[in-house]
């Protein structure tokens, strides 16, 4: 009986499917990432440290991760509001607004960068209105964050929408009938249920923004020590045939991104565990 049960698989062809999965992930993910480590290891520690500790490289890390984190935070707030409106309210043109959320997915990032630069530059439609107020967006870190916000908002909205649709309105009504205010109902009842999905959306938006190149390269101005992002610096190294230097910068970005995403995933796991136990 035990042998018969062993031979019977719940998922038919699991062995073949698992082998294909491991092979596919190895070819697409593991081998390219391991090549970064191998190429960087050939530099020697002194050359590696000299490359990654260069003031220009450090400045590019600060700009890339700082603007990506800021854009993900902005998307977490406003993406939450957009998802809430799309789920909870009916209004004319709702389907159009819902389709516009996915526009950054379909639009080439270079086109988005050119459009944002045109609008927010000193002579742009919006930029010339902000210029007298002393607010400059294009060719500043603020412009970079704007571009990263544009390409990241769909991740938050589309992650939150299904979870919001599954929320039981009866629980909210029960809380209100027991005297809870709207704010208390949101904080105590709704937000804990939405927090894991919100953290997932934040993580996806952050990860997407860290490696973004096309939409940023135009609006940033690419000024070293000021608005030069790490992916652009990697491209510059490659154009100079400095492959070891490019992989060294990429390796540091990979490690920092992995650690950051690991911490966020741990927070998400704890939030999921808290919701389940509650």
C-alpha positions, 0 to 999 in steps of 0.5 A: 500500500505504501509503495503504491502511494509512493508511485502515485504523484499528486502532480503528474510529471512533477519530477520532469516539471521540477527538473525543467524549472531548476534548469530554466531558473539556472539558465535565466537567473543563477548562471548570469548572476554567478557570472557577475561574482566570477568576473568580479573575483578576477579583479582582486580585492584591492582593485575591487575595493578601489572601484566600488569605493570611488566617490562617483560610484558611491554617489550613484548608489545613494541616488539610485537607492535613495530615489527608488526608496522614495518613489516606492514610498510615494507609490505606496501611499497614492497607489493605495488611494488609487486602488481603493477608489477603483475598488470601492467607487463607481464613476464615469470613466472608471474603466479608462482610469483602470486601463491608464494604471497599466500604461507604464507597463506598455509604454517604452521607458525611453518614451516615458523619460522623454515625455516627463522631461518635456513636461517638467523641464525649465521650458516645459508646460509644468516646469515653467510654472514651477520655475518662478517658485524655485522648484526645479524637477528636471535634471534633479533627484526629484525628477528621477524620483518622479520618473521612478514613481511613474513606472512603479505605481502599477505594481502597488495598485495591481497588488492591492486591488485583488485583496481589497476586492476580497475584503468583507464589508460586513466586518466594517459594518459590524465595527461601525454598528459597535460604535467605531469611527471610520478612522478606527475601523480603517486602522484596526480592521482594514489596514492589518488585512491590507498591510502584507499586500501593501508591503509586496507592492512596495517591494515590487515597485522598489525592485523595479525602480532600482534597476530602471534606466530608460525613463531616468536617463533623460530626465536626470541630466546624468551629472556625476555626483549629482544626478548620475544613477548606478545603471548609467555608470555601469553602461558607461563602464561597459562603453569604456570596455571596463567590464570588470569595473561594471560587474563590480558596481553591479555586484554591489547593487545586487547585494544591497538589493538582495539584502533590502528585499530580504528585510522587506520580505521578512517584514511581510512574513511577520505581517502575514503571520500577525494577520493569520494569528489574529 
